[in-house]
Every structure is written in structure tokens, then in C-alpha cells.
Amino acid sequence: MTLSLYVDTARWRAHQQAVLAEFPGLVPVAKGNGYGLGNTRLAEEAELLGTPALAVGTAREAAGAAASFPGDLLVLTPCRPGEDGPELPSRVIRTVAHVDAVRALPAGTRVVVECMTSMRRHGIARTDLPKLPADGPVVEGFALHLPLDRPDGSDPVDEVSAWVRAIGAAGPAPAAVYLSHLSSADVARLGVLFPDTAFRSRIGTRLWLGDVDALRAGAAVLDVTPIARGERYGYRQHKAPSDGHLLVATGGTAHGVGLEAPKYLHGMVPRAKGLARAGLATVNRTLSPYVWAGRQLWFAEPPHMQVSILFLPGDVKPPVIGDELALTVRHTTTHFDRVVDR
């Protein structure tokens, strides 16, 4: 029995087409765990979309996607001089974020130059633009990875425009600029300001996960055990808080269930909820992502490697072995046993 991801395929693909129509020149992104669907599946979907390029996270992901996607493969992680990596086909485009990395690559290597934006992650400075070699690697474009939030009220179009002008002042105007985290309206504004530059949005989460109702996760019930208040159970032999049932369901730490990335909280209400969750955790009370009969269940104890044990109160009719629990998980951190098209 498995942790499953069910896909309403027609609806899912209709959403992809809508995003593609909104962002002409879109470059799909397939990286990491493939947004829960797997990179091979996403590469195949990108080919169906007819996009000429697919962005991947690493050189090894590019090597893996080469058999599933026939077009250009853009590696998002900047390459470093002397790095150890797989053999890559000539249709792979490397990202470079330092002048010395450009100079270290063989002549003819296809590259996109990452620029240092207000994200402050990596990229060349504007003062480095004139230092890019005129020969050697083939610069096919520049990349601007922008922040999601702008609490200072700044305009992302202004930031991109400043970079496009700086690139043009240091050499030829950029033929292509790859963008992350700009709205379609902002991209359209840039197209009016710089009609000779192609602005191409790199999109992953919104493309693959934007229609939440097209995707549904389910976990098989492996066992159901009645338990009385005060009876002990599990690895740590905790006492049951009341009469009820212990449910063993598929999904554990190997799947990413129960693992949570740090969150940036905005406002008092999210902070208060975070404090409440932390307070409950100190007394071994942690809500799980599993749902049965419309009720979100508590973890009976921390998830095991491949299963989770859940507590179902006695006032709720329990499932039977083979039933399936709904669960809400973060797709970018979850590894499903299978993906089922419907």
C-alpha cells in the first residue's frame, strides 16, 4: 500500500496551457523532487507543452532530463571552475554567476549570466559587465532572480530595466533575459520598454502546482487498533488521552511527511498560531496532515520512516484497512510512491 498523488490530468494540463498563454516564451522548471511529480514526468509534460527549453536545478538533473526532453536544458545552479559533473550534451546551457567562471569554460559553451539582484543570492555585479570576455563561451542571455516580496514598495520593472540598460551600456543589448518572480503584467511592461529583448519567465510552482484542485494526495490505512484511555502505545509508550483508535497510515519521514521547512511569518495572527503550535508540541500534541471524516488527525507519535501512527477520537467512526485518508502536504518536499492519472 502506498502514498499516492492523484492527478486530474485534463484539468492539470488545462492549467498549464493557461499559464503558458499568460507568459509567452515561458521556460518550465523541473528540479528537486519534481514538485512531487518527478522530474522525468515534468520533462515529458514540458515537451507536450511545446516549449523550446526546460530549466533544471543542477547539472546532474540536466543529464537525467536529457532523455525525456529534446530541447535546450538550462541549468539554474551556477557552475564553478573545476567542478566535478556529468558529461552533458551541447544543448545544455550553463548558468554562470562570476566572471572567472565564464573565463574558465571552454570556447563555445552556451551560458546565461546571472546578475546580482536585490535577492543578494549570487550573480555578477554591474561593474563586472565590461569584464565579460568577448570570445570563449557563448552568452545567450542574462538571468535576473527577483524577490517574492517588496516591503519597501519598489518596482521590479525598475530593477530589471536598470540591469537591461547596464548590460547594453557594457556591450550588445541582451537578446534574452530570463526572469523569476515577475507578474505577466510586469513582463508585458518590459516588452514595451525593450522590444528588442526577449523576456522569458522561468516558472515551476505556479505552472505545476497552481491549480490545487487538480492534485490530491491519499494515504492507505494499513491498520486500525482500538485503544482505551490511559493505555500505553508506541515507541515511547505514551498514554492514550481518551478512548479511540490508533490508525497506521502510509507516509513517513522517508516521504517527507512530518518534516517542515522554516517559514517566514507576516503579522500577528500567523505568529500567534505558530506560538500555539509550538506550545502544543511541548506536550507532545502535534497535528498531522491526515484527514478522516472531515477531521484533521493528531500524530499519536512522531512519524516513522514509512508510516505514521495517528490518533482518532472515539466519537468518530474509524476507517477499515484499505481505506484511504486524505492529506495535505507540501509537494516540493514530499516523495510519493506513485502518481496516478485520472
C-alpha positions in Angstrom: 0.0 0.0 0.0 1.3 3.4 -1.0 1.3 7.2 -0.6 -0.4 8.3 -3.7 -0.7 11.5 -5.7 -3.8 11.6 -7.9 -3.8 13.9 -10.9 -6.9 15.2 -12.7 -4.8 15.2 -15.9 -7.1 17.1 -18.2 -7.6 19.9 -15.6 -3.9 19.9 -14.7 -2.9 20.3 -18.3 -5.5 23.0 -19.0 -4.0 25.0 -16.2 -0.5 24.6 -17.8 -1.8 25.9 -21.1 -3.4 28.9 -19.3 -0.1 29.8 -17.7 1.8 29.3 -21.0 -0.7 31.7 -22.7 -0.2 34.3 -19.9 3.6 34.1 -20.1 4.7 33.8 -23.8 8.2 32.4 -24.0 7.8 30.6 -20.6 10.6 28.2 -19.5 9.2 25.4 -17.3 11.2 24.5 -14.3 11.7 20.8 -13.2 14.0 20.4 -10.2 14.5 18.7 -6.9 11.7 16.2 -6.4 9.9 17.4 -9.4 7.3 19.2 -7.4 6.1 15.9 -6.1 5.5 14.5 -9.7 9.1 13.7 -10.6 11.4 15.5 -13.0 11.0 12.8 -15.7 7.3 13.4 -15.7 7.7 17.1 -15.8 10.2 16.9 -18.7 7.6 14.9 -20.6 4.9 17.4 -19.9 7.2 20.3 -21.0 7.7 18.5 -24.3 3.9 18.3 -24.7 3.6 22.0 -24.0 6.0 22.6 -26.9 8.3 24.8 -25.0 11.8 25.0 -26.6 13.7 25.0 -23.3 13.4 23.4 -19.8 15.1 24.7 -16.7 16.5 22.2 -14.2 18.3 22.7 -10.9 21.6 21.0 -11.3 23.9 19.6 -13.9 23.0 16.1 -12.8 19.4 16.9 -13.2 20.1 18.1 -16.8 21.9 14.7 -17.5 18.8 12.9 -16.2 16.3 15.0 -18.1 18.2 14.8 -21.5 16.5 11.5 -22.4 13.0 12.9 -21.7 13.2 16.4 -23.1 14.6 17.1 -26.6 15.0 20.8 -26.4 17.5 23.1 -24.6 18.2 22.4 -20.9 19.0 25.4 -18.8 20.9 24.6 -15.5 19.9 27.1 -12.9 22.6 26.5 -10.3 25.7 28.4 -11.3 28.7 26.3 -12.4 32.0 26.8 -10.6 35.5 26.5 -12.1 36.8 23.0 -11.7 33.6 21.5 -10.5 33.0 17.7 -10.9 30.0 16.9 -13.0 28.5 14.6 -15.6 29.0 14.6 -19.3 26.4 17.0 -20.8 25.1 17.4 -24.4 25.7 20.6 -26.3 22.1 21.6 -25.9 22.7 22.3 -22.2 23.0 25.9 -21.2 25.0 26.6 -18.0 24.4 29.5 -15.7 27.4 31.5 -14.6 27.5 34.0 -11.7 31.1 35.1 -11.7 33.5 36.4 -14.3 36.1 33.8 -13.5 33.6 31.1 -14.1 32.9 32.4 -17.6 36.6 32.6 -18.4 37.2 29.0 -17.2 34.6 27.5 -19.5 35.7 26.1 -23.0 35.1 28.2 -26.1 31.6 27.6 -27.5 30.0 26.7 -24.2 26.5 28.1 -24.0 25.9 30.2 -20.9 23.4 32.5 -19.3 24.9 35.1 -17.0 23.2 35.5 -13.6 23.1 39.1 -12.3 23.2 40.1 -8.6 19.7 41.5 -7.9 18.1 42.6 -4.7 17.8 38.9 -3.8 21.5 39.1 -2.9 22.0 35.4 -3.6 24.6 35.2 -6.3 25.4 36.9 -9.6 27.8 39.3 -11.2 27.9 43.0 -10.2 27.1 45.7 -12.8 30.8 46.8 -12.6 31.7 43.3 -13.8 29.7 43.5 -17.0 32.6 45.1 -19.0 34.9 42.3 -17.8 32.9 39.5 -19.5 35.2 38.1 -22.3 34.2 38.9 -25.9 35.3 35.4 -27.0 35.1 32.0 -25.4 31.7 30.9 -24.1 28.6 32.0 -26.0 26.5 34.3 -23.8 22.9 33.5 -24.8 21.3 35.8 -22.3 21.2 37.1 -18.7 19.2 36.0 -15.7 17.5 38.0 -13.0 16.2 36.2 -10.0 14.0 38.6 -8.0 12.5 38.6 -4.5 8.9 37.5 -4.0 8.0 40.4 -1.6 8.9 44.0 -1.8 8.0 45.6 1.6 9.8 48.8 0.5 7.3 49.3 -2.3 10.0 49.2 -5.1 9.0 48.3 -8.6 10.6 45.1 -10.0 10.3 46.6 -13.6 12.6 49.4 -12.5 15.2 46.9 -11.2 15.1 44.8 -14.4 15.2 47.9 -16.6 18.3 49.2 -14.8 20.0 45.9 -15.5 19.0 45.8 -19.1 20.3 49.3 -19.7 23.6 48.5 -17.8 24.1 45.3 -20.0 23.5 47.4 -23.1 26.0 50.0 -22.0 28.7 47.4 -21.4 28.2 45.6 -24.7 25.4 44.4 -27.0 21.9 44.7 -25.8 20.8 41.4 -24.4 18.9 39.1 -26.8 17.2 37.3 -23.9 16.6 38.0 -20.2 15.4 35.1 -18.0 13.2 36.2 -15.2 11.9 34.7 -12.0 9.0 36.1 -9.9 7.6 38.8 -12.1 3.9 39.0 -12.9 2.7 38.7 -16.5 1.8 42.4 -16.4 5.3 43.3 -15.4 6.8 41.2 -18.2 4.5 42.9 -20.7 5.7 46.3 -19.5 9.3 45.3 -20.0 8.4 44.1 -23.5 7.2 47.6 -24.4 10.2 49.2 -22.9 12.7 46.9 -24.6 11.1 45.5 -27.7 14.4 44.0 -29.0 14.9 41.8 -25.9 13.0 38.6 -25.3 11.9 38.3 -21.6 11.4 34.7 -20.7 9.8 33.7 -17.3 11.1 30.7 -15.5 8.1 29.2 -13.7 7.8 26.0 -11.7 5.4 26.2 -8.7 2.7 28.1 -10.4 2.9 26.0 -13.6 2.8 22.6 -12.0 1.0 23.3 -8.6 -1.0 26.4 -9.4 -4.4 24.6 -9.6 -4.5 22.9 -6.2 -7.8 21.1 -7.0 -6.1 19.2 -9.9 -3.9 17.3 -7.4 -5.0 15.2 -4.5 -2.9 13.2 -2.1 -4.1 10.0 -0.4 -2.6 7.6 2.2 -3.7 4.0 2.6 -4.8 2.8 6.0 -2.6 -0.2 7.0 -4.1 -1.0 10.4 -6.8 0.1 12.9 -6.4 -0.7 16.6 -8.9 0.2 19.4 -7.3 1.8 22.4 -8.7 2.9 25.8 -7.9 6.0 27.7 -4.6 5.5 29.6 -3.4 2.6 27.7 0.2 2.9 26.5 1.4 2.6 22.9 4.2 3.3 20.5 8.0 3.6 20.8 7.8 5.9 23.8 4.8 4.2 25.4 2.7 7.4 25.8 -0.7 7.1 27.3 -3.8 7.5 25.1 -5.6 10.7 26.0 -9.1 9.2 25.6 -10.8 6.2 24.1 -10.3 5.9 20.4 -8.3 4.2 17.7 -4.8 4.2 16.5 -4.5 4.4 12.7 -1.4 3.3 10.9 -1.2 5.0 7.5 1.3 5.1 4.7 3.6 8.2 4.7 6.6 8.8 7.0 9.8 10.7 7.1 11.1 9.0 4.0 8.2 10.5 2.1 8.7 13.9 3.8 5.6 13.6 6.0 6.0 15.4 9.3 9.1 17.4 8.0 8.7 21.1 7.8 10.8 23.8 6.3 11.2 27.1 8.2 8.5 29.7 7.4 8.7 33.5 7.3 5.7 34.7 9.3 3.9 38.0 8.5 1.6 39.7 11.0 0.4 38.9 14.5 -2.2 36.2 13.6 0.3 33.8 11.9 2.8 34.4 14.7 0.2 33.6 17.4 -0.7 30.4 15.5 3.0 29.5 15.4 3.3 30.0 19.1 0.2 27.9 19.8 1.6 25.1 17.7 4.9 25.3 19.5 3.2 25.2 22.8 1.2 22.1 21.9 4.3 20.4 20.6 6.0 20.8 24.1 3.2 18.5 25.5 3.6 16.0 22.5 0.5 17.3 20.7 1.1 17.8 17.0 -1.5 18.0 14.3 -0.8 15.7 11.3 -1.6 16.5 7.6 -4.0 13.5 7.6 -7.8 13.9 7.5 -10.6 11.4 8.1 -14.3 12.2 8.1 -13.6 15.9 7.8 -11.4 15.9 10.9 -7.7 16.7 10.9 -6.0 14.0 13.0 -3.2 14.3 15.6 0.0 12.4 15.3 0.0 9.7 18.1 3.8 9.9 18.0 6.4 11.3 15.6 6.2 9.7 12.1 8.2 6.6 11.5 10.3 6.1 8.3 7.5 4.9 6.0 4.3 5.1 8.1 2.6 7.4 10.6 0.5 6.5 13.6 -2.5 8.7 14.2 -5.0 9.1 17.0 -8.7 9.0 16.1 -11.1 10.0 18.9 -13.7 7.6 19.9 -16.6 9.7 18.7 -15.6 9.2 15.1 -16.3 6.0 13.2 -12.9 4.6 12.2 -11.9 3.6 8.7 -11.2 0.0 7.8 -7.9 -1.4 6.5 -7.6 -0.4 2.8 -9.5 2.8 3.2 -7.6 6.0 2.2 -7.0 9.1 4.2 -6.8 12.5 2.6 -3.7 14.5 3.5 -2.4 18.0 2.7 1.4 18.1 2.2 3.9 20.4 0.7 4.6 18.9 -2.8 8.1 20.2 -3.0 9.2 18.2 0.0 7.1 15.1 -0.5 8.1 11.9 -2.3 5.1 10.0 -3.4 5.2 6.2 -4.0 3.1 6.6 -7.1 1.5 9.2 -9.3 -1.9 8.2 -10.7 -3.6 10.0 -13.7 -7.3 10.2 -13.7 
